[in-house]
Amino acid sequence: MTLKNYYQGIRDASEMLQGEHVVVVSLATSEGGKPGVRTEAPRAIAAKLIAEQRARVATEDEAREFHEVNRNARIQYEEQQAARRLQVMVIPAQDFKKQRDRS
């Protein structure tokens, strides 16, 4: 493959892609690339991966599932972080009664 063909392939792949970020699915490669790994990449990177036949564009269902899994993971992470920040103050019952009597 000539350099001209390589960059033409990247341009063609870039024109085919829609949006600024694209969900791609990795393909098996001779260097040991693991097939089926989904990731979101900027358009230029996605075009390069497609032109090099290292990835393909995810189907709508695959992209929707990818975003849903990431959304759920983010919500779970935020809940865990909120639970860590939760502060509890223990007040002995005697002190609490004294405070109420003064009011």
Residue, then its C-alpha position, 0 to 999 in steps of 0.5 A: m500500500t502506498l502512502k497516497n492510498y493509505y491517506q486516501g483510505i483515511r479520508d474516505a473512512s472519515e467522510m463515511l463517519q457521522g458525528e464528532h465521536v464514533v463508537v468502534v468495535s475492534l477487530a482481530t489483528s496479526e499483532g494480537g488485537k482483541p476482537g469485539v472491544r467497543t470504544e468511543a473515539p474522535r472521528a479522525i482516530a476512528a477513521k484511521l482505525i477503520a482504514e488500517q482494518r483494526a476496527r469497524v463502525a459499531t451498529e446502532d444497537e452496539a453503540r446504544e448498548f455501549h452508551e447505556v453500559n457507560r451511563n450505568a457505570r457512571i451512575q454507580y460510580e457517582e453513588q459510591q462516591a456520594a456514599r463515601r462523602l456521607q458524614v454521620m455525627v453521633i450524639p449521645a442521647q443525654d446531650f440530645k435531651k439537654q439540647r431539646d430542654r434548652s430550646 
